[in-house]
Amino acid sequence: MPRMALEAIDRWAAEGRADAIAAAVLDRHGTAVERRFAGFAGERSLFALASLTKPVVALAALVAVEEGVLELDAPAYALLPALDDADRRSITLRHLLSQASGLPESVRGTPPLEVELKYPPGTHRAYSNEGYHLIGLLLEAATEMPFQRYITDAVIRPLGMDAFLPLPEAEQGRALEVRDPGLSSPGVPLFNAPQWRRRGNAAGGMFASLDAYARVVALLLGGGAPLLHRDTWSELASVQFPGIPGGLESFPKLHCPDWGAGVNIRGTGGPHWAGDAVSESTLSHFGASGTLMWADLERGLGLVCLANRGTYSGWMLAEGGWTKLSGEVIAEHGAPG
């Protein structure tokens, strides 16, 4: 009997929640056990990943740690001297990766090196795009190359991903327009504007196909292989600065206080964007372009769901959205063990 856990995405397209959706379920070996496209999505469609970019950037930073050019606990100002002030000199890569730097989520019109802290580092969980802009700058300073090139060389090419940071002109025709994108600046739509796509920012500028991002989830399920040593992957998958308050301030109804070095850890908080069916060990992230991924380590099960509609309307959290889809995937595919 064919597996139908992903049938929900057909309903989403029919209801007009999004115009193009692609989803895949992965087993503990990283094999796709169910795969589905809805609306006008196809195998070669490139989705704007938005913040699903961050786990890929985190992987690149951890590769750089293994190569010895970055350190998790070295002060960031050693490579970025502009951060050497009383408030920011204690910021480390570990803080930045785990959303504990104290930087705000986004500040328009202020260069990343000039953004002021909202909380002292290590005391509050505040999801921050600005923190990932600094990770990009740390990668550039440490590797002496554009961070986009390092991320491509360290993660995208080794995993054989059909993915781009930034989006090349030659691939523009494959990239889906995001509905309800929001604005990056006056007159510049997020995800869709040519100048935004050319920027390739570290907080959310990547584009990828469904199968490409499935390789990231396969890596998470596989303990970091083939990119990371198991000890490094353990940093990614373990709660950093446990017990500090906070979470995602732009979605205050969601309670997501536990973060590893690059991904959210489901833990016991709630409500959570993946719902209650996934285990506490689940590593996850979502993006403002309508993208979701999770890797349930207890069950050895993963989900990638990419769509082309901004999350600002809350469509994905409405009844029948991400939490229902996640629950149906667990019910169909996921007995613990």
ABEGO torsion letter per residue (X at the ends): XBBAAAAAAAAAAAAGABABBBBBBBBAAGBBABBBBBEABBAABBBBAEAAAAAAAAAAAAAAAAAGABBAABBAAAABAAABBAAAAABBAAAAAAGAAGBBABBBGBBAAABBBABBBGABBBBBAAAAAAAAAAAAAAAGBBAAAAAAAAAAAAAGBBBBOBBBAAAAAABBBBBGAEBABBGBBBGABAAAAAAGBAAAABBBBAAAAAAAAAAAAAGGOAABBAAAAAAAABBBGBGBBEEBAABAABBBABBBBGBBBAEABOBBAAEAABBAABBBBBBAAGBBBBBBAAAGBBBBBBBABBAAAGAAABBGBAAAAAAAAAAAABBBX
